Amino acid sequence: MTACARCGRESPDGAADGRALARAERLLGLVDESLDEIEMALLVERSRHIVAGARAALGDTDAAPAILSRLADSAERRGYVRFAELYRRDLDALATSGRD
């Protein structure tokens, strides 16, 4: 058994973890490309919020906070206070979990 480099979880096949992670990264890249072409702001922001959660779950400590920060700033500029608060809470939760 080998431990996953990202999460430390024991796996009988470390290569399988690597392949799954590579597939997840490719999928998230495709989602990002698709979202760049969509004009409907709330749909895009909701989708990006989901992507940030997926990236956080994958242990991506750079992309997830950056996405959430951009979402919060954008929501604030457009007057969507509750959305901005949601994104900031998620950002704070990521920061807090990173300190443990």
N, CA, C and O atoms as a MOPAC input file, in Angstrom:
PM7 MOZYME 1SCF
protein

 N      0.84800 1    -1.18200 1     0.00000 1
 C      0.00000 1     0.00000 1     0.00000 1
 C      0.89100 1     1.24100 1     0.00000 1
 O      1.95500 1     1.26600 1     0.61900 1
 N      0.43700 1     2.24600 1    -0.69400 1
 C      1.16000 1     3.50700 1    -0.74000 1
 C      0.24800 1     4.62700 1    -0.26500 1
 O     -0.97600 1     4.50800 1    -0.31000 1
 N      0.86200 1     5.72200 1     0.19200 1
 C      0.08600 1     6.87700 1     0.65400 1
 C      0.00200 1     7.89200 1    -0.47400 1
 O      0.97600 1     8.13900 1    -1.18500 1
 N     -1.17400 1     8.47100 1    -0.62300 1
 C     -1.38600 1     9.53200 1    -1.61100 1
 C     -0.53500 1    10.73400 1    -1.21600 1
 O     -0.53000 1    11.13400 1    -0.05200 1
 N      0.18100 1    11.30900 1    -2.17400 1
 C      1.04600 1    12.45100 1    -1.89300 1
 C      0.26000 1    13.67000 1    -1.45100 1
 O      0.76500 1    14.46200 1    -0.65500 1
 N     -0.95000 1    13.84500 1    -1.93500 1
 C     -1.75100 1    15.02600 1    -1.60400 1
 C     -2.45600 1    14.91500 1    -0.27200 1
 O     -2.40100 1    15.84200 1     0.53700 1
 N     -3.12400 1    13.78700 1    -0.02700 1
 C     -3.96900 1    13.69300 1     1.17500 1
 C     -3.40600 1    12.74700 1     2.22700 1
 O     -3.88100 1    12.75100 1     3.36200 1
 N     -2.41200 1    11.94100 1     1.88500 1
 C     -1.83100 1    11.01400 1     2.83200 1
 C     -2.62300 1     9.73700 1     3.02100 1
 O     -2.22400 1     8.86600 1     3.79400 1
 N     -3.75100 1     9.61500 1     2.31800 1
 C     -4.61300 1     8.43900 1     2.45500 1
 C     -3.90400 1     7.20900 1     1.87100 1
 O     -3.27200 1     7.28400 1     0.81800 1
 N     -4.02000 1     6.09800 1     2.56400 1
 C     -3.43300 1     4.84900 1     2.09800 1
 C     -4.20600 1     4.32900 1     0.89300 1
 O     -5.43700 1     4.35800 1     0.88000 1
 N     -3.49700 1     3.86300 1    -0.09900 1
 C     -4.13000 1     3.33600 1    -1.29500 1
 C     -3.33400 1     2.13000 1    -1.77700 1
 O     -2.10300 1     2.14600 1    -1.75300 1
 N     -4.03000 1     1.08500 1    -2.21200 1
 C     -3.30200 1    -0.08200 1    -2.71200 1
 C     -2.56600 1     0.23300 1    -4.00900 1
 O     -1.61600 1    -0.46400 1    -4.36500 1
 N     -2.98700 1     1.25800 1    -4.70500 1
 C     -2.38400 1     1.58800 1    -5.99100 1
 C     -2.19600 1     3.09600 1    -6.09200 1
 O     -3.11800 1     3.80600 1    -6.49300 1
 N     -1.02300 1     3.59200 1    -5.73500 1
 C     -0.74700 1     5.02500 1    -5.79200 1
 C     -0.88000 1     5.57400 1    -7.19500 1
 O     -1.22800 1     6.74200 1    -7.37200 1
 N     -0.60800 1     4.74900 1    -8.20100 1
 C     -0.73900 1     5.19400 1    -9.58600 1
 C     -2.18900 1     5.52000 1    -9.90400 1
 O     -2.46500 1     6.45800 1   -10.65200 1
 N     -3.11600 1     4.75300 1    -9.34400 1
 C     -4.54100 1     5.00800 1    -9.57700 1
 C     -4.92000 1     6.36900 1    -9.00700 1
 O     -5.69000 1     7.10400 1    -9.62600 1
 N     -4.38700 1     6.71400 1    -7.82900 1
 C     -4.64400 1     8.03500 1    -7.24900 1
 C     -4.12200 1     9.13400 1    -8.16400 1
 O     -4.78400 1    10.15100 1    -8.37100 1
 N     -2.94600 1     8.92100 1    -8.70100 1
 C     -2.36100 1     9.90700 1    -9.60800 1
 C     -3.18400 1    10.08100 1   -10.87100 1
 O     -3.37100 1    11.20100 1   -11.34700 1
 N     -3.67400 1     8.98300 1   -11.41100 1
 C     -4.51100 1     9.05700 1   -12.61400 1
 C     -5.82000 1     9.76800 1   -12.31200 1
 O     -6.29000 1    10.57700 1   -13.11200 1
 N     -6.41600 1     9.46600 1   -11.15100 1
 C     -7.68000 1    10.11000 1   -10.77600 1
 C     -7.47400 1    11.60400 1   -10.58000 1
 O     -8.30400 1    12.41100 1   -10.99900 1
 N     -6.38000 1    11.96700 1    -9.95100 1
 C     -6.08200 1    13.38400 1    -9.74500 1
 C     -5.85500 1    14.07800 1   -11.08500 1
 O     -6.32300 1    15.19900 1   -11.28200 1
 N     -5.15700 1    13.44200 1   -11.99400 1
 C     -4.91500 1    14.03200 1   -13.31500 1
 C     -6.23000 1    14.22200 1   -14.07100 1
 O     -6.42700 1    15.24000 1   -14.73400 1
 N     -7.13500 1    13.23400 1   -13.96800 1
 C     -8.44900 1    13.36900 1   -14.61700 1
 C     -9.23400 1    14.51500 1   -14.00500 1
 O     -9.87800 1    15.28200 1   -14.72100 1
 N     -9.18400 1    14.63800 1   -12.68000 1
 C     -9.90400 1    15.72100 1   -12.00100 1
 C     -9.34600 1    17.07700 1   -12.44000 1
 O    -10.10900 1    18.01100 1   -12.68400 1
 N     -8.03500 1    17.18700 1   -12.53900 1
 C     -7.41400 1    18.44600 1   -12.97100 1
 C     -7.81000 1    18.78900 1   -14.40700 1
 O     -8.09300 1    19.94700 1   -14.71200 1
 N     -7.83200 1    17.78000 1   -15.29600 1
 C     -8.25200 1    18.01500 1   -16.68300 1
 C     -9.70000 1    18.47800 1   -16.73800 1
 O    -10.03300 1    19.40700 1   -17.47400 1
 N    -10.55900 1    17.82800 1   -15.95900 1
 C    -11.97400 1    18.20400 1   -15.92200 1
 C    -12.14500 1    19.63300 1   -15.42000 1
 O    -12.90900 1    20.40500 1   -16.00000 1
 N    -11.44800 1    19.98900 1   -14.35900 1
 C    -11.54300 1    21.35800 1   -13.83900 1
 C    -11.02000 1    22.36800 1   -14.85700 1
 O    -11.55300 1    23.47300 1   -14.96300 1
 N    -10.00200 1    22.00700 1   -15.59000 1
 C     -9.50100 1    22.88900 1   -16.64900 1
 C    -10.54500 1    23.10800 1   -17.73300 1
 O    -10.72000 1    24.22900 1   -18.21100 1
 N    -11.23700 1    22.04800 1   -18.12300 1
 C    -12.30200 1    22.16800 1   -19.12600 1
 C    -13.44400 1    23.03300 1   -18.61500 1
 O    -14.01200 1    23.82700 1   -19.36400 1
 N    -13.77900 1    22.87800 1   -17.33700 1
 C    -14.83400 1    23.70200 1   -16.74800 1
 C    -14.42500 1    25.16800 1   -16.78300 1
 O    -15.22200 1    26.02800 1   -17.16000 1
 N    -13.18600 1    25.45700 1   -16.39200 1
 C    -12.69800 1    26.84400 1   -16.42100 1
 C    -12.79300 1    27.44100 1   -17.82400 1
 O    -13.25100 1    28.57200 1   -17.99000 1
 N    -12.36300 1    26.68500 1   -18.82800 1
 C    -12.42600 1    27.16200 1   -20.20900 1
 C    -13.86600 1    27.44100 1   -20.62800 1
 O    -14.14800 1    28.45300 1   -21.27000 1
 N    -14.75800 1    26.55200 1   -20.26900 1
 C    -16.16600 1    26.72400 1   -20.63300 1
 C    -16.76800 1    27.93800 1   -19.94500 1
 O    -17.51200 1    28.69800 1   -20.56400 1
 N    -16.45600 1    28.12400 1   -18.68200 1
 C    -17.02200 1    29.23900 1   -17.93200 1
 C    -16.54600 1    30.58900 1   -18.46000 1
 O    -17.26800 1    31.58300 1   -18.37500 1
 N    -15.33900 1    30.62200 1   -19.00200 1
 C    -14.83100 1    31.87400 1   -19.56600 1
 C    -15.67200 1    32.36600 1   -20.73500 1
 O    -15.64200 1    33.55100 1   -21.06500 1
 N    -16.42400 1    31.46400 1   -21.36400 1
 C    -17.21900 1    31.82400 1   -22.53200 1
 C    -18.67500 1    32.13700 1   -22.20900 1
 O    -19.43100 1    32.53100 1   -23.09800 1
 N    -19.08200 1    31.96600 1   -20.94800 1
 C    -20.47700 1    32.18200 1   -20.56200 1
 C    -20.67300 1    33.62300 1   -20.10300 1
 O    -19.84900 1    34.16200 1   -19.36500 1
 N    -21.75200 1    34.23400 1   -20.53700 1
 C    -22.02500 1    35.62900 1   -20.21900 1
 C    -22.93400 1    35.81900 1   -19.00400 1
 O    -23.06700 1    36.94200 1   -18.51700 1
 N    -23.54400 1    34.78300 1   -18.51600 1
 C    -24.50000 1    34.90700 1   -17.42000 1
 C    -23.74700 1    34.87700 1   -16.08900 1
 O    -23.32000 1    33.81400 1   -15.63800 1
 N    -23.58800 1    36.03800 1   -15.46600 1
 C    -22.70900 1    36.20200 1   -14.31400 1
 C    -23.04800 1    35.27900 1   -13.13900 1
 O    -22.15300 1    34.63800 1   -12.59000 1
 N    -24.31200 1    35.20100 1   -12.74800 1
 C    -24.64400 1    34.40000 1   -11.57200 1
 C    -24.40300 1    32.91300 1   -11.81300 1
 O    -23.94400 1    32.20800 1   -10.91400 1
 N    -24.70500 1    32.43600 1   -13.00700 1
 C    -24.44000 1    31.03700 1   -13.32900 1
 C    -22.94200 1    30.75900 1   -13.29400 1
 O    -22.49900 1    29.74500 1   -12.75300 1
 N    -22.18100 1    31.66000 1   -13.86900 1
 C    -20.72700 1    31.49800 1   -13.88800 1
 C    -20.17400 1    31.52800 1   -12.46500 1
 O    -19.33600 1    30.70100 1   -12.10500 1
 N    -20.64000 1    32.47800 1   -11.65900 1
 C    -20.12000 1    32.57500 1   -10.30000 1
 C    -20.46100 1    31.33400 1    -9.47900 1
 O    -19.62900 1    30.85100 1    -8.71200 1
 N    -21.66200 1    30.82400 1    -9.63200 1
 C    -22.04100 1    29.61000 1    -8.90500 1
 C    -21.15300 1    28.44000 1    -9.33400 1
 O    -20.70100 1    27.64800 1    -8.50700 1
 N    -20.91600 1    28.35200 1   -10.63000 1
 C    -20.06100 1    27.28200 1   -11.14600 1
 C    -18.63300 1    27.43800 1   -10.63700 1
 O    -18.00000 1    26.45500 1   -10.25100 1
 N    -18.13000 1    28.65200 1   -10.63400 1
 C    -16.76800 1    28.89100 1   -10.12800 1
 C    -16.68700 1    28.57500 1    -8.62700 1
 O    -15.65900 1    28.09600 1    -8.14800 1
 N    -17.75900 1    28.84100 1    -7.89700 1
 C    -17.80500 1    28.51000 1    -6.47300 1
 C    -17.67900 1    26.99400 1    -6.28800 1
 O    -16.97300 1    26.52800 1    -5.39400 1
 N    -18.35700 1    26.24500 1    -7.12300 1
 C    -18.25900 1    24.78000 1    -7.07400 1
 C    -16.83600 1    24.33700 1    -7.42200 1
 O    -16.29200 1    23.43600 1    -6.78300 1
 N    -16.23700 1    24.96500 1    -8.42800 1
 C    -14.86100 1    24.64000 1    -8.81400 1
 C    -13.91500 1    24.93500 1    -7.64900 1
 O    -13.00800 1    24.14900 1    -7.37700 1
 N    -14.11800 1    26.04900 1    -6.96600 1
 C    -13.26300 1    26.38300 1    -5.81300 1
 C    -13.37900 1    25.30100 1    -4.74400 1
 O    -12.37500 1    24.90300 1    -4.15400 1
 N    -14.58900 1    24.82600 1    -4.49400 1
 C    -14.77700 1    23.75700 1    -3.52400 1
 C    -14.08700 1    22.46800 1    -3.94900 1
 O    -13.48500 1    21.77700 1    -3.12700 1
 N    -14.17600 1    22.15300 1    -5.22600 1
 C    -13.51200 1    20.95000 1    -5.74300 1
 C    -12.00300 1    21.08100 1    -5.62400 1
 O    -11.32200 1    20.13500 1    -5.22900 1
 N    -11.47900 1    22.25500 1    -5.96400 1
 C    -10.03100 1    22.47400 1    -5.85800 1
 C     -9.57500 1    22.38800 1    -4.40300 1
 O     -8.51800 1    21.82700 1    -4.11200 1
 N    -10.37300 1    22.94500 1    -3.48900 1
 C    -10.03600 1    22.86200 1    -2.06500 1
 C    -10.02800 1    21.40300 1    -1.61700 1
 O     -9.14000 1    20.98700 1    -0.87300 1
 N    -11.00900 1    20.63000 1    -2.06300 1
 C    -11.08200 1    19.21500 1    -1.70000 1
 C     -9.88300 1    18.44000 1    -2.24500 1
 O     -9.45000 1    17.45200 1    -1.65300 1
 N     -9.35500 1    18.89600 1    -3.37700 1
 C     -8.17700 1    18.25500 1    -3.95900 1
 C     -6.88000 1    18.74400 1    -3.30700 1
 O     -5.79200 1    18.26800 1    -3.63300 1
 N     -7.01100 1    19.69800 1    -2.38500 1
 C     -5.83300 1    20.20700 1    -1.68600 1
 C     -5.12200 1    21.33400 1    -2.39700 1
 O     -3.98100 1    21.65000 1    -2.06000 1
 N     -5.76400 1    21.94600 1    -3.37000 1
 C     -5.15500 1    23.05100 1    -4.12000 1
 C     -5.24200 1    24.31900 1    -3.28100 1
 O     -6.27200 1    24.99200 1    -3.26200 1
 N     -4.15400 1    24.64000 1    -2.58800 1
 C     -4.15200 1    25.76800 1    -1.65800 1
 C     -3.87700 1    27.10800 1    -2.33500 1
 O     -3.88400 1    28.14500 1    -1.67200 1
 N     -3.63900 1    27.09900 1    -3.62900 1
 C     -3.41200 1    28.34800 1    -4.35000 1
 C     -4.65000 1    28.78000 1    -5.12800 1
 O     -5.09600 1    29.92000 1    -5.00600 1
 N     -5.19700 1    27.87900 1    -5.91800 1
 C     -6.30800 1    28.24000 1    -6.80600 1
 C     -7.60600 1    28.49800 1    -6.05600 1
 O     -8.30100 1    29.47200 1    -6.34700 1
 N     -7.94500 1    27.64700 1    -5.10100 1
 C     -9.23600 1    27.78700 1    -4.40400 1
 C     -9.37900 1    29.15000 1    -3.72600 1
 O    -10.39100 1    29.81700 1    -3.93900 1
 N     -8.41200 1    29.59100 1    -2.92000 1
 C     -8.55100 1    30.91000 1    -2.29500 1
 C     -8.57800 1    32.04500 1    -3.31900 1
 O     -9.29400 1    33.03000 1    -3.13400 1
 N     -7.80800 1    31.91300 1    -4.38900 1
 C     -7.79400 1    32.96000 1    -5.41700 1
 C     -9.16500 1    33.07600 1    -6.08400 1
 O     -9.65200 1    34.18200 1    -6.32100 1
 N     -9.78100 1    31.94300 1    -6.38400 1
 C    -11.11500 1    31.93900 1    -6.99700 1
 C    -12.11500 1    32.59000 1    -6.04900 1
 O    -12.88800 1    33.45600 1    -6.46000 1
 N    -12.10400 1    32.17700 1    -4.77800 1
 C    -13.05500 1    32.72000 1    -3.81200 1
 C    -12.86100 1    34.21700 1    -3.60000 1
 O    -13.83300 1    34.95600 1    -3.44700 1
 N    -11.63300 1    34.65400 1    -3.59200 1
 C    -11.35200 1    36.08300 1    -3.43000 1
 C    -11.89700 1    36.88600 1    -4.60500 1
 O    -12.51000 1    37.93600 1    -4.41500 1
 N    -11.67100 1    36.38500 1    -5.82500 1
 C    -12.20700 1    37.06900 1    -7.01100 1
 C    -13.73000 1    37.09600 1    -6.98700 1
 O    -14.34200 1    38.10600 1    -7.33400 1
 N    -14.33900 1    35.99500 1    -6.58000 1
 C    -15.80100 1    35.93300 1    -6.50100 1
 C    -16.33200 1    36.94800 1    -5.48400 1
 O    -17.30300 1    37.65200 1    -5.75900 1
 N    -15.70300 1    37.02200 1    -4.32400 1
 C    -16.14800 1    37.96600 1    -3.29000 1
 C    -16.01500 1    39.39900 1    -3.77000 1
 O    -16.92500 1    40.20400 1    -3.57300 1
 N    -14.90300 1    39.72300 1    -4.39300 1
 C    -14.69100 1    41.08900 1    -4.90100 1
 C    -15.72400 1    41.43300 1    -5.97000 1
 O    -16.28500 1    42.52900 1    -5.96600 1
 N    -15.97100 1    40.51300 1    -6.86900 1
 C    -16.93900 1    40.74600 1    -7.94400 1
 C    -18.35000 1    40.93300 1    -7.37700 1
 O    -19.07700 1    41.83400 1    -7.79700 1
 N    -18.72900 1    40.08800 1    -6.43200 1
 C    -20.06200 1    40.19200 1    -5.83600 1
 C    -20.22200 1    41.52100 1    -5.09600 1
 O    -21.27500 1    42.15500 1    -5.17000 1
 N    -19.18200 1    41.93400 1    -4.38900 1
 C    -19.23400 1    43.22000 1    -3.68700 1
 C    -19.40300 1    44.38200 1    -4.65500 1
 O    -20.21900 1    45.27400 1    -4.42500 1
 N    -18.63900 1    44.37100 1    -5.73000 1
 C    -18.72400 1    45.45400 1    -6.72300 1
 C    -20.12300 1    45.56200 1    -7.31700 1
 O    -20.58900 1    46.65800 1    -7.62500 1
 N    -20.79000 1    44.42300 1    -7.47600 1
 C    -22.12300 1    44.41800 1    -8.07900 1
 C    -23.23800 1    44.55700 1    -7.05400 1
 O    -24.41500 1    44.55700 1    -7.41300 1
 N    -22.87300 1    44.67700 1    -5.77000 1
 C    -23.87500 1    44.88700 1    -4.73400 1
 C    -24.52300 1    43.62400 1    -4.20100 1
 O    -25.53600 1    43.69800 1    -3.50600 1
 N    -23.96100 1    42.46900 1    -4.51100 1
 C    -24.50200 1    41.20000 1    -4.02000 1
 C    -23.83500 1    40.86000 1    -2.68600 1
 O    -22.94500 1    40.01200 1    -2.61200 1
 N    -24.28800 1    41.54500 1    -1.64100 1
 C    -23.64800 1    41.46400 1    -0.33200 1
 C    -23.68300 1    40.04700 1     0.23200 1
 O    -22.68200 1    39.57300 1     0.76900 1
 N    -24.80400 1    39.37600 1     0.11800 1
 C    -24.90200 1    38.01700 1     0.69000 1
 C    -23.97300 1    37.03800 1    -0.01400 1
 O    -23.35700 1    36.18600 1     0.62700 1
 N    -23.87400 1    37.16000 1    -1.32800 1
 C    -22.93700 1    36.28900 1    -2.05000 1
 C    -21.50800 1    36.60000 1    -1.62600 1
 O    -20.71200 1    35.68700 1    -1.40600 1
 N    -21.18100 1    37.88400 1    -1.51100 1
 C    -19.83300 1    38.27700 1    -1.08700 1
 C    -19.52400 1    37.70000 1     0.29000 1
 O    -18.42200 1    37.20700 1     0.52700 1
 N    -20.50500 1    37.76300 1     1.20200 1
 C    -20.30400 1    37.20300 1     2.54200 1
 C    -20.08200 1    35.69200 1     2.48600 1
 O    -19.22700 1    35.15900 1     3.19400 1
 N    -20.85000 1    35.00700 1     1.64800 1
 C    -20.68800 1    33.56000 1     1.48800 1
 C    -19.28100 1    33.22100 1     1.01600 1
 O    -18.62100 1    32.34800 1     1.57900 1
 N    -18.82600 1    33.91800 1    -0.02300 1
 C    -17.49200 1    33.64000 1    -0.56100 1
 C    -16.41400 1    33.95900 1     0.46300 1
 O    -15.43100 1    33.22600 1     0.56600 1
 N    -16.58100 1    35.04700 1     1.22700 1
 C    -15.59500 1    35.41700 1     2.25400 1
 C    -15.57900 1    34.38100 1     3.39100 1
 O    -14.51500 1    34.04200 1     3.90900 1
 N    -16.76300 1    33.88300 1     3.77500 1
 C    -16.81400 1    32.83600 1     4.80800 1
 C    -16.06900 1    31.58800 1     4.33900 1
 O    -15.30800 1    30.98900 1     5.09900 1
 N    -16.29300 1    31.20100 1     3.08300 1
 C    -15.59400 1    30.03600 1     2.54400 1
 C    -14.07900 1    30.27800 1     2.50600 1
 O    -13.28300 1    29.38400 1     2.79700 1
 N    -13.70700 1    31.49400 1     2.14200 1
 C    -12.28500 1    31.86800 1     2.09600 1
 C    -11.67600 1    31.79400 1     3.50000 1
 O    -10.57700 1    31.27000 1     3.68300 1
 N    -12.40700 1    32.32600 1     4.49000 1
 C    -11.92900 1    32.25400 1     5.88100 1
 C    -11.81300 1    30.81400 1     6.35800 1
 O    -10.86100 1    30.45800 1     7.05200 1
 N    -12.79400 1    29.98000 1     5.97900 1
 C    -12.76100 1    28.56800 1     6.37700 1
 C    -11.54300 1    27.87100 1     5.78600 1
 O    -10.91400 1    27.04400 1     6.44600 1
 N    -11.20900 1    28.20600 1     4.53800 1
 C    -10.00300 1    27.61800 1     3.91900 1
 C     -8.75000 1    28.06100 1     4.65900 1
 O     -7.85100 1    27.26000 1     4.91200 1
 N     -8.70000 1    29.33200 1     5.00000 1
 C     -7.53300 1    29.86200 1     5.70400 1
 C     -7.38700 1    29.20200 1     7.07300 1
 O     -6.28100 1    28.87800 1     7.50300 1
 N     -8.50700 1    29.01100 1     7.74200 1
 C     -8.49600 1    28.38800 1     9.06500 1
 C     -8.07700 1    26.92500 1     8.97500 1
 O     -7.29600 1    26.44900 1     9.79800 1
 N     -8.59400 1    26.20900 1     7.97700 1
 C     -8.24600 1    24.78800 1     7.84700 1
 C     -6.79000 1    24.61400 1     7.45600 1
 O     -6.18700 1    23.58400 1     7.75600 1
 N     -6.22200 1    25.60200 1     6.79400 1
 C     -4.81500 1    25.53200 1     6.39900 1
 C     -3.85500 1    25.71300 1     7.56000 1
 O     -2.68600 1    25.34000 1     7.46700 1
 N     -4.34700 1    26.28600 1     8.66100 1
 C     -3.48900 1    26.51700 1     9.83100 1
 C     -3.40400 1    25.30000 1    10.74200 1
 O     -2.53200 1    25.23100 1    11.60800 1
 N     -4.29800 1    24.35000 1    10.55300 1
 C     -4.31400 1    23.17800 1    11.44200 1
 C     -3.19200 1    22.23100 1    11.16800 1
 O     -3.07600 1    21.20200 1    11.83400 1

